[in-house]
Amino acid sequence: MKQKANQAKQSSAAYQGKAPHFRLRRSLFQKYLIFGIVILLTSFIALSVTMFIFINRYWEAEKRTSLVDNAKRVADVIESSSTYLPAAHMLIIDKESPVGLTVVNMSEIIDADILIVDNKGKCAYCSAKDGVDYASKTLPSYVLAATTKGEFFEAGTLEGYFAQTRYTAGVPIVASDDNGDTILAFCYASTPATFVSGLPVTFLQIFFIAAAVMLVIIIIFVASMSYSMSRPLRQMSSAAKKFAVGDFSVRVKVRSDDEIGELATAFNYMADSLSSSEGMRRAFISNVSHELKTPMTTIAGFIDGMLDGTIPPERQPHYMRIVSNEVKRLSRLVTSMLNLSRIDRGELKVNRQKFDLFSLLITILASYEQKIVSRKLHITGLEDFKSITVNADPDLMYQVIYNLIENAVKFTNEGGTIHFGVEETRYDISVMISNSGPGIPPEDIRFVFDRFYKTDKSRSIDKKGMGLGLFIAKTIMRLHGGDIYVESRVNEFTTFTVRLPRTEERPASTAASDSTNQYVETTANSETEE
């Protein structure tokens, strides 16, 4: 365990003073680009296959129509002009005769071989130069049977009759006699099943060229879009590395209003918050150093003066009271720091007890009697109070009320007024503490409850404030299920309202209604607290 702890410390120390290095095996830009290219190629292949299937079907249909029509024309010519030998039950076609020349010419025009086959499947005539190869072959019986029905078409080798795949269409050659129609022979037109030329090849060439151009354009577009999408993320990564070493000045440019833009806006908001927190933390350290140094110097100086006789015995009680006040000041500072630590660790718990809130308020107010009299302050509103029994933590509520009264006394103008008010409902008890005075500037209203925040940076007014009191008070009230609100008008008044729920459970609908009627913080109190 100790070895692992040492390794963790060494790893943490390695990053001090410099930005940490993050190993990225593959950037988001590369992932976007590769993903986009894969999608495009997949779509391109699927489209190409689909186009090929449809073009092949179209080409096959066109060939079927063309071959069947031309086979019928040849059959008509042969039926009307060829010599028929009834005894041999066969046709005689002479290539040199007009019929033979017509068949040869039609074969060249349609770019197909014309075959005349007898009833037994033997080739009686072929327009191809190598037609002799078919003389020894016999067409399969299923071909003759299908042609007998009126029309035949197939893409294939006809069970090995052809050496290669061909489109073959056939029709019967019919002669009429006294007994009715008689099938004399069969006429077949056959052409190689290939895309070596013609409309399909041209169409496919156009398609592939256009698709290739579009593929390049889309890849460029996807690359550009992927780069623009990943750029804010790269900027955030770079900024986060600088945040790790304490540089909170970097911000990400928001270039869109989509999710990436929203993320960049949230990141910048986080950076502002971190920068503000860092500034308050540094101010807090400076304040703590000052607050600790001043009373300790005072205490040490007076005690040394008493010990070495510089301060005469008759003056020692006076200086001892000063030392006592400084010790109490240090105690309050330590208490605030301890409460802050307990809040951060989630250890601040509420120990509820029933007690009189009005008596608690009077007790705290009495402790400020001397300051109230010396500054000629007027206290109003107490005559409207009565005994208020609440179920809360008396120690924590003491701290809340004490802090608010201390601020009111501290910031009320000399001869001014501090007014106390109370409102009771079925579910809530609200105590208002209002004081005349400088009020809170509007730009500070949303910060008064933040930790370490002090509106008076010069320390000319709040010389003892640490910027913790209101933050702790608000945390305490929220632990009780209540809250603190502030309302102020510059150079007129400041009012803090403490809302504490009663012990009864509140209906959800009423709670939701009350939440919409909370105070609108129009301006803020420049009062800062310990």
Contacts in CASP RR format, 6 or more apart in sequence:
PFRMAT RR
TARGET T0000
AUTHOR 0000-0000-0000
METHOD contacts of the structure
MODEL  1
MKQKANQAKQSSAAYQGKAPHFRLRRSLFQKYLIFGIVILLTSFIALSVT
MFIFINRYWEAEKRTSLVDNAKRVADVIESSSTYLPAAHMLIIDKESPVG
LTVVNMSEIIDADILIVDNKGKCAYCSAKDGVDYASKTLPSYVLAATTKG
EFFEAGTLEGYFAQTRYTAGVPIVASDDNGDTILAFCYASTPATFVSGLP
VTFLQIFFIAAAVMLVIIIIFVASMSYSMSRPLRQMSSAAKKFAVGDFSV
RVKVRSDDEIGELATAFNYMADSLSSSEGMRRAFISNVSHELKTPMTTIA
GFIDGMLDGTIPPERQPHYMRIVSNEVKRLSRLVTSMLNLSRIDRGELKV
NRQKFDLFSLLITILASYEQKIVSRKLHITGLEDFKSITVNADPDLMYQV
IYNLIENAVKFTNEGGTIHFGVEETRYDISVMISNSGPGIPPEDIRFVFD
RFYKTDKSRSIDKKGMGLGLFIAKTIMRLHGGDIYVESRVNEFTTFTVRL
PRTEERPASTAASDSTNQYVETTANSETEE
15 244 0 8 1.000
15 245 0 8 1.000
17 245 0 8 1.000
18 245 0 8 1.000
19 241 0 8 1.000
19 242 0 8 1.000
19 244 0 8 1.000
19 245 0 8 1.000
20 241 0 8 1.000
20 244 0 8 1.000
22 237 0 8 1.000
22 241 0 8 1.000
27 230 0 8 1.000
27 234 0 8 1.000
28 226 0 8 1.000
28 229 0 8 1.000
28 230 0 8 1.000
28 233 0 8 1.000
29 226 0 8 1.000
29 227 0 8 1.000
29 230 0 8 1.000
32 222 0 8 1.000
32 225 0 8 1.000
32 226 0 8 1.000
32 229 0 8 1.000
32 230 0 8 1.000
33 222 0 8 1.000
33 223 0 8 1.000
33 226 0 8 1.000
36 222 0 8 1.000
36 226 0 8 1.000
37 219 0 8 1.000
37 222 0 8 1.000
40 215 0 8 1.000
40 218 0 8 1.000
40 219 0 8 1.000
40 222 0 8 1.000
41 215 0 8 1.000
44 211 0 8 1.000
44 215 0 8 1.000
47 211 0 8 1.000
48 207 0 8 1.000
48 208 0 8 1.000
48 211 0 8 1.000
51 204 0 8 1.000
51 207 0 8 1.000
52 204 0 8 1.000
55 200 0 8 1.000
55 203 0 8 1.000
55 204 0 8 1.000
56 200 0 8 1.000
58 200 0 8 1.000
59 195 0 8 1.000
59 199 0 8 1.000
59 200 0 8 1.000
60 155 0 8 1.000
60 167 0 8 1.000
63 167 0 8 1.000
63 169 0 8 1.000
63 191 0 8 1.000
63 193 0 8 1.000
64 153 0 8 1.000
64 167 0 8 1.000
64 169 0 8 1.000
66 110 0 8 1.000
67 110 0 8 1.000
67 112 0 8 1.000
67 153 0 8 1.000
67 167 0 8 1.000
67 168 0 8 1.000
67 169 0 8 1.000
67 170 0 8 1.000
67 189 0 8 1.000
67 190 0 8 1.000
67 191 0 8 1.000
68 151 0 8 1.000
68 153 0 8 1.000
68 169 0 8 1.000
68 170 0 8 1.000
68 171 0 8 1.000
68 189 0 8 1.000
70 106 0 8 1.000
70 110 0 8 1.000
70 112 0 8 1.000
70 189 0 8 1.000
71 114 0 8 1.000
71 169 0 8 1.000
71 170 0 8 1.000
71 171 0 8 1.000
71 187 0 8 1.000
71 188 0 8 1.000
71 189 0 8 1.000
72 171 0 8 1.000
73 106 0 8 1.000
74 103 0 8 1.000
74 106 0 8 1.000
74 114 0 8 1.000
74 187 0 8 1.000
74 189 0 8 1.000
75 171 0 8 1.000
75 172 0 8 1.000
75 173 0 8 1.000
75 174 0 8 1.000
75 187 0 8 1.000
77 99 0 8 1.000
77 102 0 8 1.000
77 103 0 8 1.000
78 91 0 8 1.000
78 93 0 8 1.000
78 99 0 8 1.000
78 103 0 8 1.000
78 116 0 8 1.000
78 173 0 8 1.000
78 185 0 8 1.000
78 187 0 8 1.000
79 173 0 8 1.000
79 174 0 8 1.000
79 175 0 8 1.000
79 184 0 8 1.000
81 98 0 8 1.000
81 99 0 8 1.000
81 102 0 8 1.000
82 91 0 8 1.000
82 92 0 8 1.000
82 93 0 8 1.000
82 99 0 8 1.000
83 91 0 8 1.000
83 92 0 8 1.000
83 93 0 8 1.000
84 90 0 8 1.000
84 91 0 8 1.000
84 92 0 8 1.000
84 175 0 8 1.000
84 184 0 8 1.000
85 91 0 8 1.000
85 92 0 8 1.000
89 118 0 8 1.000
89 119 0 8 1.000
89 184 0 8 1.000
90 118 0 8 1.000
90 124 0 8 1.000
90 184 0 8 1.000
90 185 0 8 1.000
91 116 0 8 1.000
91 118 0 8 1.000
91 124 0 8 1.000
91 125 0 8 1.000
91 173 0 8 1.000
91 184 0 8 1.000
91 185 0 8 1.000
93 99 0 8 1.000
93 100 0 8 1.000
93 103 0 8 1.000
93 116 0 8 1.000
93 124 0 8 1.000
93 125 0 8 1.000
94 100 0 8 1.000
95 101 0 8 1.000
95 104 0 8 1.000
95 125 0 8 1.000
100 125 0 8 1.000
103 114 0 8 1.000
103 125 0 8 1.000
103 127 0 8 1.000
104 114 0 8 1.000
104 127 0 8 1.000
106 114 0 8 1.000
107 113 0 8 1.000
107 114 0 8 1.000
107 127 0 8 1.000
107 128 0 8 1.000
107 189 0 8 1.000
110 189 0 8 1.000
110 191 0 8 1.000
111 191 0 8 1.000
112 189 0 8 1.000
112 190 0 8 1.000
112 191 0 8 1.000
113 126 0 8 1.000
113 127 0 8 1.000
113 128 0 8 1.000
113 131 0 8 1.000
113 189 0 8 1.000
113 190 0 8 1.000
113 191 0 8 1.000
114 125 0 8 1.000
114 126 0 8 1.000
114 127 0 8 1.000
114 187 0 8 1.000
114 188 0 8 1.000
114 189 0 8 1.000
115 123 0 8 1.000
115 125 0 8 1.000
115 126 0 8 1.000
115 127 0 8 1.000
115 134 0 8 1.000
115 187 0 8 1.000
115 188 0 8 1.000
115 189 0 8 1.000
115 190 0 8 1.000
116 123 0 8 1.000
116 124 0 8 1.000
116 125 0 8 1.000
116 126 0 8 1.000
116 173 0 8 1.000
116 185 0 8 1.000
116 186 0 8 1.000
116 187 0 8 1.000
116 188 0 8 1.000
117 123 0 8 1.000
117 124 0 8 1.000
117 139 0 8 1.000
117 144 0 8 1.000
117 185 0 8 1.000
117 186 0 8 1.000
117 187 0 8 1.000
117 188 0 8 1.000
118 124 0 8 1.000
118 185 0 8 1.000
118 186 0 8 1.000
119 144 0 8 1.000
119 183 0 8 1.000
119 184 0 8 1.000
119 185 0 8 1.000
119 186 0 8 1.000
120 138 0 8 1.000
121 138 0 8 1.000
121 139 0 8 1.000
121 144 0 8 1.000
121 186 0 8 1.000
122 135 0 8 1.000
122 138 0 8 1.000
123 131 0 8 1.000
123 134 0 8 1.000
123 135 0 8 1.000
123 137 0 8 1.000
124 185 0 8 1.000
126 132 0 8 1.000
126 134 0 8 1.000
126 135 0 8 1.000
128 134 0 8 1.000
134 161 0 8 1.000
137 161 0 8 1.000
139 158 0 8 1.000
139 161 0 8 1.000
139 186 0 8 1.000
140 158 0 8 1.000
140 159 0 8 1.000
140 161 0 8 1.000
143 152 0 8 1.000
143 154 0 8 1.000
143 158 0 8 1.000
143 161 0 8 1.000
144 186 0 8 1.000
146 152 0 8 1.000
147 170 0 8 1.000
147 171 0 8 1.000
147 172 0 8 1.000
147 186 0 8 1.000
147 188 0 8 1.000
148 172 0 8 1.000
148 183 0 8 1.000
150 171 0 8 1.000
150 172 0 8 1.000
151 169 0 8 1.000
151 170 0 8 1.000
151 171 0 8 1.000
152 168 0 8 1.000
152 169 0 8 1.000
152 170 0 8 1.000
152 171 0 8 1.000
152 188 0 8 1.000
153 167 0 8 1.000
153 168 0 8 1.000
153 169 0 8 1.000
153 170 0 8 1.000
154 167 0 8 1.000
154 168 0 8 1.000
155 165 0 8 1.000
155 166 0 8 1.000
155 167 0 8 1.000
155 168 0 8 1.000
155 193 0 8 1.000
156 162 0 8 1.000
156 165 0 8 1.000
156 166 0 8 1.000
156 167 0 8 1.000
156 168 0 8 1.000
156 193 0 8 1.000
157 163 0 8 1.000
157 164 0 8 1.000
157 165 0 8 1.000
157 166 0 8 1.000
158 166 0 8 1.000
158 168 0 8 1.000
162 168 0 8 1.000
162 190 0 8 1.000
164 192 0 8 1.000
164 193 0 8 1.000
165 192 0 8 1.000
165 193 0 8 1.000
166 190 0 8 1.000
166 191 0 8 1.000
166 192 0 8 1.000
166 193 0 8 1.000
167 190 0 8 1.000
167 191 0 8 1.000
167 192 0 8 1.000
167 193 0 8 1.000
168 188 0 8 1.000
168 189 0 8 1.000
168 190 0 8 1.000
169 188 0 8 1.000
169 189 0 8 1.000
169 190 0 8 1.000
170 186 0 8 1.000
170 187 0 8 1.000
170 188 0 8 1.000
170 189 0 8 1.000
171 186 0 8 1.000
171 187 0 8 1.000
172 183 0 8 1.000
172 185 0 8 1.000
172 186 0 8 1.000
172 187 0 8 1.000
173 183 0 8 1.000
173 184 0 8 1.000
173 185 0 8 1.000
173 186 0 8 1.000
173 187 0 8 1.000
174 181 0 8 1.000
174 182 0 8 1.000
174 183 0 8 1.000
174 184 0 8 1.000
175 181 0 8 1.000
175 182 0 8 1.000
175 184 0 8 1.000
176 182 0 8 1.000
195 201 0 8 1.000
195 204 0 8 1.000
228 255 0 8 1.000
229 260 0 8 1.000
232 252 0 8 1.000
232 253 0 8 1.000
232 254 0 8 1.000
232 255 0 8 1.000
232 260 0 8 1.000
232 261 0 8 1.000
232 263 0 8 1.000
232 264 0 8 1.000
233 260 0 8 1.000
235 252 0 8 1.000
235 253 0 8 1.000
235 264 0 8 1.000
236 252 0 8 1.000
236 263 0 8 1.000
236 264 0 8 1.000
236 267 0 8 1.000
238 250 0 8 1.000
239 250 0 8 1.000
239 251 0 8 1.000
239 252 0 8 1.000
239 267 0 8 1.000
239 271 0 8 1.000
242 248 0 8 1.000
242 249 0 8 1.000
242 250 0 8 1.000
243 250 0 8 1.000
243 271 0 8 1.000
243 274 0 8 1.000
246 278 0 8 1.000
248 271 0 8 1.000
248 274 0 8 1.000
248 275 0 8 1.000
248 278 0 8 1.000
249 275 0 8 1.000
250 271 0 8 1.000
251 268 0 8 1.000
251 271 0 8 1.000
252 264 0 8 1.000
252 267 0 8 1.000
252 268 0 8 1.000
253 264 0 8 1.000
254 261 0 8 1.000
254 264 0 8 1.000
254 265 0 8 1.000
254 268 0 8 1.000
255 261 0 8 1.000
255 264 0 8 1.000
276 450 0 8 1.000
280 450 0 8 1.000
280 451 0 8 1.000
280 452 0 8 1.000
280 453 0 8 1.000
281 452 0 8 1.000
283 452 0 8 1.000
283 454 0 8 1.000
284 451 0 8 1.000
284 452 0 8 1.000
284 466 0 8 1.000
284 467 0 8 1.000
287 452 0 8 1.000
287 454 0 8 1.000
287 465 0 8 1.000
287 466 0 8 1.000
287 467 0 8 1.000
288 333 0 8 1.000
288 337 0 8 1.000
288 466 0 8 1.000
291 329 0 8 1.000
291 333 0 8 1.000
291 464 0 8 1.000
291 465 0 8 1.000
291 466 0 8 1.000
292 330 0 8 1.000
292 333 0 8 1.000
295 326 0 8 1.000
295 327 0 8 1.000
295 329 0 8 1.000
295 330 0 8 1.000
296 326 0 8 1.000
296 330 0 8 1.000
298 322 0 8 1.000
298 323 0 8 1.000
298 326 0 8 1.000
299 323 0 8 1.000
299 326 0 8 1.000
299 327 0 8 1.000
302 311 0 8 1.000
302 319 0 8 1.000
302 320 0 8 1.000
302 322 0 8 1.000
302 323 0 8 1.000
303 323 0 8 1.000
304 310 0 8 1.000
305 311 0 8 1.000
306 316 0 8 1.000
306 319 0 8 1.000
311 319 0 8 1.000
329 464 0 8 1.000
332 530 0 8 1.000
333 466 0 8 1.000
333 530 0 8 1.000
336 466 0 8 1.000
336 468 0 8 1.000
336 469 0 8 1.000
336 472 0 8 1.000
336 530 0 8 1.000
337 468 0 8 1.000
339 348 0 8 1.000
339 399 0 8 1.000
339 468 0 8 1.000
339 472 0 8 1.000
340 451 0 8 1.000
340 468 0 8 1.000
340 471 0 8 1.000
340 472 0 8 1.000
342 348 0 8 1.000
343 472 0 8 1.000
343 475 0 8 1.000
348 396 0 8 1.000
348 475 0 8 1.000
348 476 0 8 1.000
348 479 0 8 1.000
349 479 0 8 1.000
350 392 0 8 1.000
350 393 0 8 1.000
350 396 0 8 1.000
350 479 0 8 1.000
350 480 0 8 1.000
351 393 0 8 1.000
351 395 0 8 1.000
352 391 0 8 1.000
352 392 0 8 1.000
352 393 0 8 1.000
353 391 0 8 1.000
353 392 0 8 1.000
353 393 0 8 1.000
353 394 0 8 1.000
354 389 0 8 1.000
354 390 0 8 1.000
354 391 0 8 1.000
355 389 0 8 1.000
355 390 0 8 1.000
355 392 0 8 1.000
355 394 0 8 1.000
356 387 0 8 1.000
356 388 0 8 1.000
356 389 0 8 1.000
357 388 0 8 1.000
357 389 0 8 1.000
357 390 0 8 1.000
357 392 0 8 1.000
357 397 0 8 1.000
357 429 0 8 1.000
357 431 0 8 1.000
357 500 0 8 1.000
358 385 0 8 1.000
358 386 0 8 1.000
358 387 0 8 1.000
358 388 0 8 1.000
359 387 0 8 1.000
360 394 0 8 1.000
360 397 0 8 1.000
360 398 0 8 1.000
360 401 0 8 1.000
361 385 0 8 1.000
361 401 0 8 1.000
361 405 0 8 1.000
361 420 0 8 1.000
361 431 0 8 1.000
362 382 0 8 1.000
364 398 0 8 1.000
364 401 0 8 1.000
364 402 0 8 1.000
364 405 0 8 1.000
365 372 0 8 1.000
365 379 0 8 1.000
365 405 0 8 1.000
368 405 0 8 1.000
368 406 0 8 1.000
368 409 0 8 1.000
371 377 0 8 1.000
371 409 0 8 1.000
372 379 0 8 1.000
372 409 0 8 1.000
372 418 0 8 1.000
375 409 0 8 1.000
375 412 0 8 1.000
375 414 0 8 1.000
375 415 0 8 1.000
376 414 0 8 1.000
376 415 0 8 1.000
376 416 0 8 1.000
377 409 0 8 1.000
377 412 0 8 1.000
377 414 0 8 1.000
377 415 0 8 1.000
377 416 0 8 1.000
377 417 0 8 1.000
377 418 0 8 1.000
378 415 0 8 1.000
378 416 0 8 1.000
378 417 0 8 1.000
378 418 0 8 1.000
379 417 0 8 1.000
379 418 0 8 1.000
379 419 0 8 1.000
379 420 0 8 1.000
380 417 0 8 1.000
380 418 0 8 1.000
380 419 0 8 1.000
380 420 0 8 1.000
381 419 0 8 1.000
381 420 0 8 1.000
381 421 0 8 1.000
382 420 0 8 1.000
384 421 0 8 1.000
384 422 0 8 1.000
385 420 0 8 1.000
385 421 0 8 1.000
385 422 0 8 1.000
388 422 0 8 1.000
388 424 0 8 1.000
388 429 0 8 1.000
390 397 0 8 1.000
390 429 0 8 1.000
390 500 0 8 1.000
390 502 0 8 1.000
391 502 0 8 1.000
391 503 0 8 1.000
392 480 0 8 1.000
392 500 0 8 1.000
393 476 0 8 1.000
393 480 0 8 1.000
396 476 0 8 1.000
396 479 0 8 1.000
396 480 0 8 1.000
397 476 0 8 1.000
397 480 0 8 1.000
397 500 0 8 1.000
399 472 0 8 1.000
399 473 0 8 1.000
399 476 0 8 1.000
400 473 0 8 1.000
400 476 0 8 1.000
400 477 0 8 1.000
400 484 0 8 1.000
400 498 0 8 1.000
401 431 0 8 1.000
401 498 0 8 1.000
403 469 0 8 1.000
403 470 0 8 1.000
403 472 0 8 1.000
403 473 0 8 1.000
403 529 0 8 1.000
403 530 0 8 1.000
404 433 0 8 1.000
404 473 0 8 1.000
404 496 0 8 1.000
404 498 0 8 1.000
405 418 0 8 1.000
405 433 0 8 1.000
406 529 0 8 1.000
406 530 0 8 1.000
407 470 0 8 1.000
407 496 0 8 1.000
407 525 0 8 1.000
407 527 0 8 1.000
407 528 0 8 1.000
407 529 0 8 1.000
408 418 0 8 1.000
408 433 0 8 1.000
408 434 0 8 1.000
408 435 0 8 1.000
408 496 0 8 1.000
408 527 0 8 1.000
409 418 0 8 1.000
409 435 0 8 1.000
410 461 0 8 1.000
410 462 0 8 1.000
410 527 0 8 1.000
411 435 0 8 1.000
411 437 0 8 1.000
411 438 0 8 1.000
411 439 0 8 1.000
411 461 0 8 1.000
411 494 0 8 1.000
411 525 0 8 1.000
411 526 0 8 1.000
411 527 0 8 1.000
412 418 0 8 1.000
412 435 0 8 1.000
412 436 0 8 1.000
412 437 0 8 1.000
413 436 0 8 1.000
413 437 0 8 1.000
413 438 0 8 1.000
416 435 0 8 1.000
416 436 0 8 1.000
416 437 0 8 1.000
417 435 0 8 1.000
417 436 0 8 1.000
418 433 0 8 1.000
418 434 0 8 1.000
418 435 0 8 1.000
418 436 0 8 1.000
419 432 0 8 1.000
419 433 0 8 1.000
419 434 0 8 1.000
419 435 0 8 1.000
420 431 0 8 1.000
420 432 0 8 1.000
420 433 0 8 1.000
420 434 0 8 1.000
421 431 0 8 1.000
421 432 0 8 1.000
421 433 0 8 1.000
421 434 0 8 1.000
422 429 0 8 1.000
422 430 0 8 1.000
422 431 0 8 1.000
422 432 0 8 1.000
423 429 0 8 1.000
423 430 0 8 1.000
423 432 0 8 1.000
424 430 0 8 1.000
426 502 0 8 1.000
426 504 0 8 1.000
427 501 0 8 1.000
427 502 0 8 1.000
427 504 0 8 1.000
427 506 0 8 1.000
427 510 0 8 1.000
427 511 0 8 1.000
427 514 0 8 1.000
428 499 0 8 1.000
428 500 0 8 1.000
428 501 0 8 1.000
428 502 0 8 1.000
428 514 0 8 1.000
429 499 0 8 1.000
429 500 0 8 1.000
429 501 0 8 1.000
429 502 0 8 1.000
430 497 0 8 1.000
430 498 0 8 1.000
430 499 0 8 1.000
430 500 0 8 1.000
431 497 0 8 1.000
431 498 0 8 1.000
431 500 0 8 1.000
432 495 0 8 1.000
432 496 0 8 1.000
432 497 0 8 1.000
432 498 0 8 1.000
433 495 0 8 1.000
433 496 0 8 1.000
433 498 0 8 1.000
434 493 0 8 1.000
434 494 0 8 1.000
434 495 0 8 1.000
434 496 0 8 1.000
435 493 0 8 1.000
435 494 0 8 1.000
436 492 0 8 1.000
436 493 0 8 1.000
437 491 0 8 1.000
437 492 0 8 1.000
437 493 0 8 1.000
437 494 0 8 1.000
438 490 0 8 1.000
438 491 0 8 1.000
438 526 0 8 1.000
439 488 0 8 1.000
439 489 0 8 1.000
439 490 0 8 1.000
439 491 0 8 1.000
439 492 0 8 1.000
439 493 0 8 1.000
439 494 0 8 1.000
439 523 0 8 1.000
439 524 0 8 1.000
439 525 0 8 1.000
439 526 0 8 1.000
439 527 0 8 1.000
440 448 0 8 1.000
440 455 0 8 1.000
440 486 0 8 1.000
440 488 0 8 1.000
440 490 0 8 1.000
440 494 0 8 1.000
440 523 0 8 1.000
440 524 0 8 1.000
440 525 0 8 1.000
440 526 0 8 1.000
440 527 0 8 1.000
441 455 0 8 1.000
441 490 0 8 1.000
441 523 0 8 1.000
441 524 0 8 1.000
441 526 0 8 1.000
442 490 0 8 1.000
442 522 0 8 1.000
442 523 0 8 1.000
442 524 0 8 1.000
443 524 0 8 1.000
444 455 0 8 1.000
444 524 0 8 1.000
444 526 0 8 1.000
445 486 0 8 1.000
445 488 0 8 1.000
445 521 0 8 1.000
445 522 0 8 1.000
445 523 0 8 1.000
445 524 0 8 1.000
446 521 0 8 1.000
446 524 0 8 1.000
447 453 0 8 1.000
447 455 0 8 1.000
447 524 0 8 1.000
448 455 0 8 1.000
448 470 0 8 1.000
448 486 0 8 1.000
448 524 0 8 1.000
448 525 0 8 1.000
448 527 0 8 1.000
448 528 0 8 1.000
449 470 0 8 1.000
449 471 0 8 1.000
449 474 0 8 1.000
449 484 0 8 1.000
449 486 0 8 1.000
450 471 0 8 1.000
451 467 0 8 1.000
451 468 0 8 1.000
451 471 0 8 1.000
452 466 0 8 1.000
452 467 0 8 1.000
452 468 0 8 1.000
452 471 0 8 1.000
453 467 0 8 1.000
453 471 0 8 1.000
453 528 0 8 1.000
454 462 0 8 1.000
454 465 0 8 1.000
454 466 0 8 1.000
454 467 0 8 1.000
454 528 0 8 1.000
455 524 0 8 1.000
455 526 0 8 1.000
455 527 0 8 1.000
455 528 0 8 1.000
456 462 0 8 1.000
456 526 0 8 1.000
456 528 0 8 1.000
461 526 0 8 1.000
462 527 0 8 1.000
462 528 0 8 1.000
462 529 0 8 1.000
464 530 0 8 1.000
465 528 0 8 1.000
465 529 0 8 1.000
465 530 0 8 1.000
466 529 0 8 1.000
466 530 0 8 1.000
467 528 0 8 1.000
467 529 0 8 1.000
467 530 0 8 1.000
468 529 0 8 1.000
468 530 0 8 1.000
469 529 0 8 1.000
469 530 0 8 1.000
470 484 0 8 1.000
470 527 0 8 1.000
470 528 0 8 1.000
470 529 0 8 1.000
473 484 0 8 1.000
473 529 0 8 1.000
474 483 0 8 1.000
474 484 0 8 1.000
477 483 0 8 1.000
477 484 0 8 1.000
477 498 0 8 1.000
477 499 0 8 1.000
477 500 0 8 1.000
480 500 0 8 1.000
480 501 0 8 1.000
481 500 0 8 1.000
481 501 0 8 1.000
482 499 0 8 1.000
482 500 0 8 1.000
482 501 0 8 1.000
483 499 0 8 1.000
483 518 0 8 1.000
484 496 0 8 1.000
484 497 0 8 1.000
484 498 0 8 1.000
484 499 0 8 1.000
485 496 0 8 1.000
485 497 0 8 1.000
485 499 0 8 1.000
485 518 0 8 1.000
485 519 0 8 1.000
485 521 0 8 1.000
486 494 0 8 1.000
486 495 0 8 1.000
486 496 0 8 1.000
486 497 0 8 1.000
486 519 0 8 1.000
486 521 0 8 1.000
486 524 0 8 1.000
486 525 0 8 1.000
487 494 0 8 1.000
487 495 0 8 1.000
487 497 0 8 1.000
487 519 0 8 1.000
487 520 0 8 1.000
487 521 0 8 1.000
487 522 0 8 1.000
487 523 0 8 1.000
488 494 0 8 1.000
488 495 0 8 1.000
488 522 0 8 1.000
488 523 0 8 1.000
488 524 0 8 1.000
488 525 0 8 1.000
489 522 0 8 1.000
489 523 0 8 1.000
490 523 0 8 1.000
494 525 0 8 1.000
494 527 0 8 1.000
496 525 0 8 1.000
497 519 0 8 1.000
END
